[in-house]
């Protein structure tokens, strides 16, 4: 456990809930985190998206779907892979999309229609018991008109947008926007992922927590990150960040055993990916 904080939200019954995000196709890391969650007695799991974008998307989906009482959201990876008619995307020849589209096609080729249908049924945002669960930021999910790009069809808008997410060093004005929205919606907590950097921040009675990443932490600690919320009747809830070691070498071997993965056009790309997994820092 790297940090914890008490929040003023009280519960009607005892419960431990786990919150995870940004698995990035890393099945060894996900397996280790799910075992830790089970060991700590969590009865509910919230999954905040970016399940599939990595070497082993199918196993990760199956592991999540086999979890009892799990609730999942779409991350930007799920939005992207569900984009229809990629061959007609008007920006497909831009450098970013010349790399991204083959990767999305690779993910699709490793998933059946059943898995893609399951992904399409996931929510964008969940509000439950005074808490908002979201992949990047609730304001990004709810302000679709503000982020719309002129001249781009609605079906392609998500593919053109990558939110900054919520970070502890955001400008004060951005924090105020989120806190004001929480006040207007009578919400006490927001849990998010997307940036792969876990933190807990409290402003009065309001708590905002980034749960970090299961499959690709980027805060300098290669251990997987997840968050537990412990609720007791009549008491303040306890929110804590947990780190879990996993068999990184197993994942590195999977990277080496995936010669057709489109993100590895050059040997240096593969080595940078492996170095990121091994160090918890972005090396590309």
ZIRA-V472085 format. One record per residue. N is the residue number from 1. RES is the residue in one small letter. OMEGA is omega in whole degrees, -180 to 180 (999 if undefined). NEAR is the number of other C-alpha atoms within 8 Angstrom. D_LAST is the distance of its C-alpha to the last C-alpha in Angstrom with 2 decimals. Layout:
# ZIRA-V472085
((N;RES;OMEGA;NEAR;D_LAST) (N;RES;OMEGA;NEAR;D_LAST))
This chain:
# ZIRA-V472085
((1;x;-177;7;28.66) (2;x;178;7;26.80) (3;x;177;8;28.81) (4;x;178;10;31.62) (5;x;175;8;33.85) (6;x;178;8;37.10) (7;x;-171;11;37.57) (8;x;178;8;40.99) (9;x;177;8;40.76) (10;x;-174;11;43.43) (11;x;175;12;43.86) (12;x;180;7;46.85) (13;x;178;7;45.92) (14;x;177;9;43.86) (15;x;169;9;40.45) (16;x;178;12;37.01) (17;x;177;12;34.19) (18;x;177;14;30.55) (19;x;-179;12;27.71) (20;x;180;17;24.31) (21;x;169;18;21.33) (22;x;179;17;17.87) (23;x;174;19;18.51) (24;x;173;14;15.78) (25;x;-178;15;17.78) (26;x;-175;16;17.75) (27;x;176;13;21.46) (28;x;178;11;21.90) (29;x;-180;15;20.64) (30;x;179;13;22.82) (31;x;180;9;25.76) (32;x;180;11;25.60) (33;x;179;12;25.49) (34;x;176;8;28.36) (35;x;178;8;30.36) (36;x;178;9;29.94) (37;x;179;10;30.99) (38;x;-180;8;34.00) (39;x;-178;7;34.92) (40;x;171;6;35.04) (41;x;178;7;37.35) (42;x;-177;13;35.50) (43;x;-178;9;37.53) (44;x;179;10;35.16) (45;x;172;13;31.44) (46;x;-178;12;29.64) (47;x;-169;11;26.35) (48;x;170;17;24.44) (49;x;-171;16;22.34) (50;x;180;15;19.00) (51;x;-160;15;20.61) (52;x;-166;15;19.58) (53;x;179;11;15.98) (54;x;-170;8;14.88) (55;x;-170;11;16.46) (56;x;-176;10;19.94) (57;x;-175;17;21.07) (58;x;180;11;24.73) (59;x;-180;9;25.25) (60;x;176;15;23.68) (61;x;-178;11;26.05) (62;x;178;8;28.94) (63;x;180;10;28.37) (64;x;-177;8;28.42) (65;x;178;8;31.39) (66;x;178;6;33.31) (67;x;176;8;33.10) (68;x;176;6;36.37) (69;x;175;7;36.45) (70;x;178;11;32.84) (71;x;-173;7;32.06) (72;x;174;10;28.86) (73;x;168;14;27.25) (74;x;163;15;24.98) (75;x;-180;15;21.45) (76;x;178;11;19.65) (77;x;180;12;18.52) (78;x;175;14;22.23) (79;x;-176;11;23.32) (80;x;-174;10;21.02) (81;x;179;10;22.11) (82;x;179;9;25.70) (83;x;179;10;25.69) (84;x;169;5;28.62) (85;x;-179;6;29.22) (86;x;-179;8;25.68) (87;x;180;5;27.32) (88;x;-179;6;29.11) (89;x;-172;8;26.27) (90;x;-179;6;27.00) (91;x;-172;6;23.42) (92;x;-178;11;22.23) (93;x;174;7;21.79) (94;x;-175;7;19.40) (95;x;-179;6;15.92) (96;x;-175;6;14.35) (97;x;172;10;17.07) (98;x;175;10;17.08) (99;x;-173;10;13.83) (100;x;-174;8;14.96) (101;x;175;10;18.56) (102;x;178;9;18.22) (103;x;178;11;16.13) (104;x;178;10;18.99) (105;x;177;9;21.51) (106;x;177;10;20.07) (107;x;-180;12;20.46) (108;x;-179;10;23.92) (109;x;-180;7;24.89) (110;x;178;8;24.31) (111;x;177;11;26.43) (112;x;176;8;30.13) (113;x;179;6;32.02) (114;x;180;7;33.05) (115;x;179;10;29.58) (116;x;177;11;28.74) (117;x;178;8;32.07) (118;x;179;8;31.34) (119;x;-178;10;28.06) (120;x;180;8;30.01) (121;x;-179;6;32.55) (122;x;-180;9;30.27) (123;x;174;8;30.95) (124;x;-173;10;28.87) (125;x;179;11;30.22) (126;x;170;9;32.82) (127;x;-174;8;35.40) (128;x;172;7;37.36) (129;x;178;4;39.79) (130;x;-176;9;38.80) (131;x;175;11;35.07) (132;x;174;13;32.36) (133;x;-175;13;29.49) (134;x;179;16;26.66) (135;x;-174;16;22.99) (136;x;178;15;21.88) (137;x;179;11;25.01) (138;x;180;10;28.62) (139;x;176;7;29.04) (140;x;-178;10;26.29) (141;x;-172;11;27.98) (142;x;-176;6;31.44) (143;x;-176;8;31.06) (144;x;179;8;30.38) (145;x;-178;5;32.67) (146;x;-175;5;30.91) (147;x;-178;8;27.49) (148;x;180;7;29.01) (149;x;-178;7;27.97) (150;x;176;4;31.15) (151;x;179;4;31.79) (152;x;180;8;29.43) (153;x;-176;6;31.29) (154;x;-176;5;31.17) (155;x;-179;7;29.64) (156;x;-173;10;26.47) (157;x;-179;11;26.16) (158;x;-179;10;23.77) (159;x;-179;9;21.39) (160;x;-172;7;21.35) (161;x;174;7;20.86) (162;x;-175;7;18.08) (163;x;175;7;19.70) (164;x;-177;6;18.52) (165;x;-177;9;20.21) (166;x;-179;11;22.16) (167;x;-177;8;20.89) (168;x;-178;6;23.23) (169;x;177;4;22.77) (170;x;172;8;23.75) (171;x;-177;6;26.53) (172;x;-179;6;29.95) (173;x;178;6;30.98) (174;x;174;8;28.34) (175;x;-178;9;29.50) (176;x;178;8;33.04) (177;x;-180;8;32.40) (178;x;-179;10;31.20) (179;x;177;9;34.04) (180;x;177;8;36.57) (181;x;178;8;35.52) (182;x;179;11;35.87) (183;x;-179;9;39.29) (184;x;-178;7;40.42) (185;x;-179;6;39.42) (186;x;179;7;40.95) (187;x;-179;12;37.73) (188;x;-175;12;37.14) (189;x;170;12;33.64) (190;x;174;12;30.30) (191;x;-177;12;27.63) (192;x;176;15;24.18) (193;x;168;21;20.59) (194;x;-176;13;17.59) (195;x;178;13;15.74) (196;x;180;13;15.30) (197;x;-174;13;17.15) (198;x;172;13;20.79) (199;x;173;10;23.73) (200;x;179;11;27.42) (201;x;-178;8;29.24) (202;x;176;8;32.93) (203;x;-174;6;35.01) (204;x;180;5;38.64) (205;x;-177;8;39.18) (206;x;-178;11;35.90) (207;x;174;13;32.78) (208;x;-175;10;29.19) (209;x;168;12;26.76) (210;x;-172;14;23.10) (211;x;179;18;22.98) (212;x;-173;17;19.28) (213;x;172;20;17.58) (214;x;-166;18;19.08) (215;x;-179;13;16.24) (216;x;177;15;13.00) (217;x;-178;18;14.11) (218;x;-180;14;12.01) (219;x;180;10;14.91) (220;x;178;8;14.55) (221;x;-175;9;16.88) (222;x;179;14;15.70) (223;x;177;11;19.10) (224;x;-179;15;19.66) (225;x;171;15;21.24) (226;x;-176;16;24.31) (227;x;176;12;27.31) (228;x;174;14;31.00) (229;x;180;11;33.84) (230;x;-177;11;37.25) (231;x;175;14;40.24) (232;x;-179;13;43.85) (233;x;175;9;46.89) (234;x;-179;7;47.92) (235;x;176;10;45.18) (236;x;177;12;41.94) (237;x;178;14;38.88) (238;x;179;12;36.40) (239;x;-176;12;32.67) (240;x;176;12;30.42) (241;x;-179;15;26.77) (242;x;176;11;26.40) (243;x;-175;10;23.76) (244;x;172;10;23.98) (245;x;177;9;22.82) (246;x;-178;9;22.22) (247;x;-179;8;21.89) (248;x;-179;10;18.19) (249;x;178;6;19.19) (250;x;178;8;20.68) (251;x;178;11;17.49) (252;x;176;10;15.66) (253;x;178;8;18.68) (254;x;176;9;18.43) (255;x;180;11;14.94) (256;x;-178;8;16.57) (257;x;180;6;19.57) (258;x;-174;8;17.97) (259;x;-176;7;17.97) (260;x;-179;5;18.44) (261;x;-169;9;15.52) (262;x;-178;9;14.50) (263;x;-177;8;10.76) (264;x;180;11;10.85) (265;x;-179;6;12.41) (266;x;176;6;11.49) (267;x;180;7;11.72) (268;x;178;7;8.53) (269;x;180;11;6.79) (270;x;-179;12;9.20) (271;x;177;8;8.82) (272;x;178;11;5.25) (273;x;-180;10;6.88) (274;x;180;10;9.91) (275;x;176;12;8.92) (276;x;178;14;7.98) (277;x;-174;13;11.37) (278;x;-174;8;13.13) (279;x;-175;9;12.49) (280;x;176;15;12.17) (281;x;-176;13;9.44) (282;x;-174;8;6.05) (283;x;-174;7;3.77) (284;x;999;6;0.00))
